[in-house]
């Protein structure tokens, strides 16, 4: 899997959410609405989610292992930092 494009839209208003990200995988598949969030330990990403009937939020799309999540987060946050 190769991330072939990362598009970042910074959020102008104050708050913990800093940007909304779209990634393209292998020039064939896009995931929209990945969020860059400022947490207590620094920046992290949150995958797109939807509120379920029980009130909990569930990811719509997400990596299935830690290695892929860490790789994706590093790529997105590195790209975000270059924009700052």
VOKETOR-715332 format. One record per atom (N, C-alpha, C): residue in three letters; chain; atom name; y, x, z. Coordinates in steps of 0.05 Angstrom, whole numbers, plus 32768, in hexadecimal, padded with zeros to 4 digits. Example, Ala and Ser with C-alpha at 12.3 -4.5 7.8 and 13.67 -1.06 7.14 Angstrom:
% VOKETOR-715332
> residuo, cadena, atomo, py, px, pz
> ALA, A, N, 7F8E, 8108, 809C
> ALA, A, CA, 7FA6, 80F6, 809C
> ALA, A, C, 7FBE, 8108, 809C
> SER, A, N, 7FD3, 8101, 808E
> SER, A, CA, 7FEB, 8111, 808F
> SER, A, C, 8001, 8102, 809D
% end
This chain:
% VOKETOR-715332
> residuo, cadena, atomo, py, px, pz
> UNK, A, N, 7FE8, 8011, 8000
> UNK, A, CA, 8000, 8000, 8000
> UNK, A, C, 8019, 8012, 8000
> UNK, A, N, 802A, 800D, 7FED
> UNK, A, CA, 8043, 801C, 7FEB
> UNK, A, C, 805B, 8008, 7FEE
> UNK, A, N, 806D, 800E, 7FFF
> UNK, A, CA, 8086, 7FFF, 8001
> UNK, A, C, 8098, 800A, 7FEB
> UNK, A, N, 809D, 7FFA, 7FD7
> UNK, A, CA, 80AC, 8003, 7FC0
> UNK, A, C, 80CA, 7FFC, 7FC1
> UNK, A, N, 80D2, 7FEA, 7FD3
> UNK, A, CA, 80EE, 7FE3, 7FD6
> UNK, A, C, 80F3, 7FD9, 7FF2
> UNK, A, N, 810A, 7FE0, 7FFD
> UNK, A, CA, 8113, 7FD6, 8017
> UNK, A, C, 8130, 7FCD, 8014
> UNK, A, N, 8135, 7FB4, 801A
> UNK, A, CA, 8150, 7FA9, 8017
> UNK, A, C, 8159, 7F9F, 8033
> UNK, A, N, 8170, 7FAA, 803C
> UNK, A, CA, 8179, 7FA4, 8057
> UNK, A, C, 8194, 7F96, 8055
> UNK, A, N, 8196, 7F7F, 8063
> UNK, A, CA, 81B0, 7F71, 8066
> UNK, A, C, 81B8, 7F72, 8083
> UNK, A, N, 81CD, 7F81, 8089
> UNK, A, CA, 81D6, 7F83, 80A5
> UNK, A, C, 81E1, 7F68, 80AE
> UNK, A, N, 81DD, 7F62, 80C8
> UNK, A, CA, 81E8, 7F49, 80D4
> UNK, A, C, 8203, 7F50, 80E0
> UNK, A, N, 8217, 7F40, 80D8
> UNK, A, CA, 8233, 7F46, 80E0
> UNK, A, C, 8239, 7F3E, 80FC
> UNK, A, N, 822D, 7F29, 8106
> UNK, A, CA, 8234, 7F1F, 8121
> UNK, A, C, 8227, 7F2F, 8137
> UNK, A, N, 8233, 7F2E, 814F
> UNK, A, CA, 8229, 7F3C, 8166
> UNK, A, C, 820E, 7F30, 816F
> UNK, A, N, 81FE, 7F41, 817B
> UNK, A, CA, 81E4, 7F37, 8185
> UNK, A, C, 81CF, 7F4D, 8181
> UNK, A, N, 81B7, 7F46, 8188
> UNK, A, CA, 81A1, 7F59, 8186
> UNK, A, C, 8196, 7F5D, 816A
> UNK, A, N, 8198, 7F48, 8159
> UNK, A, CA, 818E, 7F4B, 813E
> UNK, A, C, 81A3, 7F5B, 812E
> UNK, A, N, 819A, 7F71, 8122
> UNK, A, CA, 81AC, 7F83, 8114
> UNK, A, C, 81AA, 7F80, 80F5
> UNK, A, N, 8193, 7F78, 80EB
> UNK, A, CA, 8190, 7F76, 80CE
> UNK, A, C, 8178, 7F65, 80C7
> UNK, A, N, 8178, 7F5B, 80AE
> UNK, A, CA, 8162, 7F4C, 80A2
> UNK, A, C, 8158, 7F5D, 808B
> UNK, A, N, 813E, 7F61, 8089
> UNK, A, CA, 8132, 7F73, 8075
> UNK, A, C, 811E, 7F65, 8063
> UNK, A, N, 811E, 7F6D, 804A
> UNK, A, CA, 8109, 7F64, 8037
> UNK, A, C, 80FC, 7F7E, 802D
> UNK, A, N, 80E1, 7F7E, 802B
> UNK, A, CA, 80D3, 7F94, 8020
> UNK, A, C, 80C2, 7F8B, 8008
> UNK, A, N, 80BF, 7F9E, 7FF5
> UNK, A, CA, 80AD, 7F99, 7FDF
> UNK, A, C, 8096, 7FAC, 7FE1
> UNK, A, N, 807E, 7FA1, 7FDD
> UNK, A, CA, 8065, 7FB1, 7FDE
> UNK, A, C, 805A, 7FB4, 7FC2
> UNK, A, N, 8056, 7FCD, 7FBA
> UNK, A, CA, 804A, 7FD4, 7FA0
> UNK, A, C, 8058, 7FC6, 7F89
> UNK, A, N, 8072, 7FC1, 7F8A
> UNK, A, CA, 8081, 7FB3, 7F76
> UNK, A, C, 8075, 7F98, 7F6E
> UNK, A, N, 8066, 7F8C, 7F81
> UNK, A, CA, 8058, 7F73, 7F7A
> UNK, A, C, 805A, 7F5D, 7F8F
> UNK, A, N, 8061, 7F64, 7FA8
> UNK, A, CA, 8060, 7F50, 7FBE
> UNK, A, C, 8078, 7F55, 7FD0
> UNK, A, N, 8086, 7F40, 7FD7
> UNK, A, CA, 809E, 7F42, 7FE8
> UNK, A, C, 809A, 7F34, 8003
> UNK, A, N, 80A4, 7F41, 8018
> UNK, A, CA, 80A5, 7F34, 8032
> UNK, A, C, 80C3, 7F33, 803A
> UNK, A, N, 80CD, 7F1B, 803F
> UNK, A, CA, 80E9, 7F17, 8047
> UNK, A, C, 80EB, 7F12, 8065
> UNK, A, N, 8103, 7F14, 806F
> UNK, A, CA, 8109, 7F0C, 808B
> UNK, A, C, 80FC, 7F1D, 80A1
> UNK, A, N, 80F9, 7F36, 809B
> UNK, A, CA, 80F1, 7F49, 80B1
> UNK, A, C, 810B, 7F4F, 80BF
> UNK, A, N, 810B, 7F4D, 80DA
> UNK, A, CA, 8124, 7F51, 80E9
> UNK, A, C, 8124, 7F6D, 80F6
> UNK, A, N, 813C, 7F79, 80F6
> UNK, A, CA, 8141, 7F92, 8106
> UNK, A, C, 814F, 7F89, 811F
> UNK, A, N, 8143, 7F8F, 8136
> UNK, A, CA, 814D, 7F85, 8150
> UNK, A, C, 8152, 7F9C, 8162
> UNK, A, N, 8168, 7F9B, 8172
> UNK, A, CA, 816F, 7FAF, 8186
> UNK, A, C, 8163, 7FA6, 81A0
> UNK, A, N, 814F, 7FB5, 81AA
> UNK, A, CA, 8142, 7FAE, 81C3
> UNK, A, C, 814A, 7FC2, 81D9
> UNK, A, N, 813F, 7FBF, 81F0
> UNK, A, CA, 8145, 7FD1, 8206
> UNK, A, C, 813E, 7FEE, 8201
> UNK, A, N, 8129, 7FF2, 81F1
> UNK, A, CA, 811F, 800D, 81EB
> UNK, A, C, 8128, 8016, 81CF
> UNK, A, N, 813A, 8008, 81C2
> UNK, A, CA, 8144, 8010, 81A8
> UNK, A, C, 813D, 7FFB, 8193
> UNK, A, N, 8140, 8003, 817A
> UNK, A, CA, 813C, 7FF1, 8163
> UNK, A, C, 811E, 7FEC, 815F
> UNK, A, N, 8117, 7FD4, 8156
> UNK, A, CA, 80FC, 7FCE, 814E
> UNK, A, C, 80FD, 7FB8, 8139
> UNK, A, N, 80E6, 7FB3, 812B
> UNK, A, CA, 80E6, 7F9E, 8117
> UNK, A, C, 80D5, 7F87, 8122
> UNK, A, N, 80DD, 7F6F, 8118
> UNK, A, CA, 80CE, 7F56, 811E
> UNK, A, C, 80C7, 7F4A, 8103
> UNK, A, N, 80AE, 7F44, 8100
> UNK, A, CA, 80A4, 7F39, 80E6
> UNK, A, C, 80AD, 7F1B, 80E4
> UNK, A, N, 80AE, 7F11, 80CC
> UNK, A, CA, 80B6, 7EF5, 80C8
> UNK, A, C, 80A4, 7EE2, 80D8
> UNK, A, N, 80B0, 7ECE, 80E5
> UNK, A, CA, 80A0, 7EBC, 80F6
> UNK, A, C, 80AA, 7E9F, 80F2
> UNK, A, N, 809A, 7E8D, 80FD
> UNK, A, CA, 809F, 7E70, 80FC
> UNK, A, C, 8099, 7E65, 8117
> UNK, A, N, 80A9, 7E51, 8120
> UNK, A, CA, 80A4, 7E44, 8139
> UNK, A, C, 808D, 7E30, 8136
> UNK, A, N, 8078, 7E33, 8146
> UNK, A, CA, 8061, 7E22, 8146
> UNK, A, C, 8066, 7E08, 8156
> UNK, A, N, 8055, 7DF5, 8154
> UNK, A, CA, 8059, 7DDC, 8162
> UNK, A, C, 8058, 7DDF, 8181
> UNK, A, N, 804C, 7DF4, 818B
> UNK, A, CA, 804C, 7DF9, 81A8
> UNK, A, C, 8065, 7E08, 81B1
> UNK, A, N, 8078, 7E0D, 819F
> UNK, A, CA, 8091, 7E1B, 81A6
> UNK, A, C, 8090, 7E39, 81A4
> UNK, A, N, 8078, 7E44, 81A0
> UNK, A, CA, 8075, 7E61, 819D
> UNK, A, C, 807C, 7E69, 8180
> UNK, A, N, 8085, 7E82, 817D
> UNK, A, CA, 808A, 7E8C, 8162
> UNK, A, C, 8072, 7E9C, 815A
> UNK, A, N, 8069, 7E98, 8141
> UNK, A, CA, 8052, 7EA6, 8136
> UNK, A, C, 805B, 7EB4, 811C
> UNK, A, N, 8052, 7ECE, 8119
> UNK, A, CA, 8058, 7EDD, 8101
> UNK, A, C, 804B, 7ECF, 80E9
> UNK, A, N, 805B, 7ECE, 80D3
> UNK, A, CA, 8051, 7EC4, 80BA
> UNK, A, C, 8042, 7ED9, 80AB
> UNK, A, N, 804D, 7EF1, 80AB
> UNK, A, CA, 8041, 7F09, 809E
> UNK, A, C, 8044, 7F20, 80B1
> UNK, A, N, 802F, 7F30, 80B3
> UNK, A, CA, 8031, 7F47, 80C5
> UNK, A, C, 801B, 7F5C, 80BF
> UNK, A, N, 8020, 7F75, 80C6
> UNK, A, CA, 800B, 7F8A, 80C3
> UNK, A, C, 7FF4, 7F83, 80D5
> UNK, A, N, 7FDC, 7F8B, 80CD
> UNK, A, CA, 7FC4, 7F84, 80DD
> UNK, A, C, 7FBB, 7F9C, 80EF
> UNK, A, N, 7FC9, 7FB3, 80ED
> UNK, A, CA, 7FC2, 7FC9, 80FF
> UNK, A, C, 7FDB, 7FD8, 8107
> UNK, A, N, 7FD9, 7FE6, 811C
> UNK, A, CA, 7FEF, 7FF5, 8128
> UNK, A, C, 7FFB, 800A, 8115
> UNK, A, N, 7FE9, 8018, 8108
> UNK, A, CA, 7FF2, 802E, 80F6
> UNK, A, C, 8005, 8023, 80E0
> UNK, A, N, 7FFD, 800C, 80D4
> UNK, A, CA, 800D, 8000, 80BF
> UNK, A, C, 8028, 7FF6, 80CA
> UNK, A, N, 8027, 7FE9, 80E2
> UNK, A, CA, 8040, 7FDF, 80EE
> UNK, A, C, 8053, 7FF6, 80F4
> UNK, A, N, 8049, 800C, 80FF
> UNK, A, CA, 805A, 8023, 8106
> UNK, A, C, 8065, 802F, 80EC
> UNK, A, N, 8056, 8032, 80D7
> UNK, A, CA, 805F, 803D, 80BE
> UNK, A, C, 8075, 802B, 80B2
> UNK, A, N, 8071, 8011, 80B2
> UNK, A, CA, 8084, 7FFE, 80A7
> UNK, A, C, 809E, 7FFF, 80B8
> UNK, A, N, 809B, 7FFF, 80D2
> UNK, A, CA, 80B3, 8000, 80E4
> UNK, A, C, 80C3, 801A, 80DF
> UNK, A, N, 80B5, 8030, 80DD
> UNK, A, CA, 80C3, 804A, 80D9
> UNK, A, C, 80D2, 8049, 80BE
> UNK, A, N, 80C6, 8040, 80A9
> UNK, A, CA, 80D3, 803E, 808F
> UNK, A, C, 80EC, 802D, 8090
> UNK, A, N, 80E9, 8015, 809C
> UNK, A, CA, 8100, 8002, 809D
> UNK, A, C, 8116, 800D, 80AF
> UNK, A, N, 810F, 8018, 80C6
> UNK, A, CA, 8124, 8022, 80D8
> UNK, A, C, 8132, 803B, 80CD
> UNK, A, N, 8122, 804C, 80C0
> UNK, A, CA, 812F, 8064, 80B3
> UNK, A, C, 8143, 805B, 809D
> UNK, A, N, 813B, 8047, 808D
> UNK, A, CA, 814D, 803C, 8079
> UNK, A, C, 8166, 8030, 8085
> UNK, A, N, 8162, 8021, 809B
> UNK, A, CA, 8178, 8014, 80A9
> UNK, A, C, 818B, 8029, 80B4
> UNK, A, N, 8181, 803E, 80C0
> UNK, A, CA, 8192, 8053, 80CC
> UNK, A, C, 81A2, 8061, 80B6
> UNK, A, N, 8197, 8065, 809F
> UNK, A, CA, 81A6, 8072, 8089
> UNK, A, C, 81BE, 8061, 8080
> UNK, A, N, 81BD, 8046, 8084
> UNK, A, CA, 81D3, 8035, 807C
> UNK, A, C, 81EA, 8036, 8090
> UNK, A, N, 81E4, 803E, 80A9
> UNK, A, CA, 81F8, 803D, 80BE
> UNK, A, C, 820E, 8051, 80BB
% end
